[in-house]
Amino acid sequence: MESKQNWLEDADPHAGFQLDLSCMLDGELDEARAGRVMLHIEGCGRCRDFLEDLRTQVRMHQDMADPDRLFARVAMLTGTDLGEEAEAIDLIHKLATVFYQLGKSYVLSAIDPDFRTRVFEAAVPVSETQSAGRGFVDGVLMKGGERTGGVDWTHARHMLNGRLERIEDPIEKGRRLLEEAVTADAAHEEARLYLAFLHAHEGRTLKAAEEYRQVFHTALCEENRGHAAMQLGRLFAGEEDFRKAALYFRWITISGLDRRDDRFFGARFNLGKAYAMLGDRERSLGAFRGLLDVHPDHAAEVARLFAGAPRLRQVIEESSGFTERLVAECPELFSAPPADESARDGESKEDF
């Protein structure tokens, strides 16, 4: 130990003291050397900082081993009760979800009365959800939570009651409710997706793209990120920017989302279509073949998507030899039984 100590001191006069400090915190230093070390750090700022860093690391290890200790430390630093904070966050998310569910139902009832729009989550009964929402908000208000989490719960109660009833247009009701959801909880991904859907329906493509882009870049839920990617691809395709459209459809296939979640099978069809529009026959054929290989159960629906895409068929027919290659490499498209007319349309409908 003595030779190691001398070597450290020759290399750096502070190194020996810092080694002793580390041993002291581990309870491995005798009383005489501990006294010398403590005397040294009184006049050495460098070693004093080193000791403070060591103590911080020890506290961090202790905190990580004991979650309750960590929560208590954070609460002490922030001056907040983490239990109350977590409860407030939960209440806010529930309120935003009530607004979102109602807003989605009003929007779909106006835009797609038969609910053939491709939705991942069924629309809720409006009257029952509105009544349950009022009861939930009343419960918060009865506990004196008028400003819980910074939300105006009295305003929320009015919104679920008379104020909402005075709005006659269901689309406007839906818009107001979705905006309330995002105001209450800016991180509510589903509310932002439907707000973007509404913007796109009304022709505000820049606004829709802005909302979809935010969800794509910040979503914690992979499916929501996939929805945003699908719709951004469609918006770019609608602007005939097929190169950017392909980038978003490719994200869905490269990430493997369409393999894990069969509802995203349409991304491969849209990718094949985008490549065809770009004149990239090989990639287009590869995308269509990949679609049939990965999602063989959707062959009939894919054939129907082709039938409902006259511009795609025109591009294929005008490209010499494209049709023959498609028949040879994707024969399922020409032998599949007719798809059920009630099947969901991955090409022209929303992919939620």
Secondary structure, 3 states (H helix, E strand, C coil): CHHHHHHHHHHCCCHHHHHHHHHHHCCCCCHHHHHHHHHHHHHCHHHHHHHHHHHHHHHHHHHHHCHHHHHHHHHHHHCCCHHHHHHHHHHHHHHHHHHHHHHHHHHHHHHCCCCCCECCCCCCCHHHHHHHHHHHHHHHHHCCCCCHHHCCHHHHHHHCCHHHHCCCCHHHHHHHHHHHHHHHCCCCHHHHHHHHHHHHHCCCHHHHHHHHHHHHHHCCCHHHHHHHHHHHHHHHHHCCCHHHHHHHHHHHHHCCHHHHCHHHCHHHHHHHHHHHHCCCHHHHHHHHHHHHHHCHHHHHHHHHHHHCCHHHHHHHHHCCCHHHHHHHHCCHHHHCCCCCCCCCCCCCCCEC
